[in-house]
């Protein structure tokens, strides 16, 4: 199970977050995503594995919030991309937000998940505890994919989509 690793995250999609009516388009919501990969040599049973992020209350206190739970298995070397928004066909997404992942899942709610004005952290946990964690600093650049360096997710030159 410890072979699962958060690899990259796009917390701030390019463009306007909302339309004039206050709603986000499916493509814009789905343009916010996180990838994790099975770096092991064998498939991993995903039952009981959850993806979490830091959510902040009105006083600014962080706590872990469940983004989504998984089921099934993830093959060796495969990558899952978790998009914000309710479950949709990937055809509504921009192609740059589809490329590079073997599987696509959605958070399940039509709201953005990842913080922009505060630091945030992606955490994979199972029933036995933490599997992996990687975080980024506040105000990530718009439209930039953050890539993993150590336990940080950082903007890398030439990784803008």
Secondary structure as UniProt FT lines:
FT   TURN            2..3
FT   STRAND          4..10
FT   TURN            20..21
FT   HELIX           26..30
FT   STRAND          33..38
FT   STRAND          44..45
FT   TURN            47..48
FT   STRAND          50..56
FT   TURN            58..59
FT   STRAND          62..69
FT   STRAND          73..74
FT   TURN            76..77
FT   STRAND          79..83
FT   HELIX           90..92
FT   HELIX           95..97
FT   TURN            98..100
FT   STRAND          103..106
FT   STRAND          120..126
FT   TURN            127..128
FT   STRAND          129..136
FT   TURN            142..143
FT   STRAND          144..149
FT   TURN            150..151
FT   STRAND          152..160
//
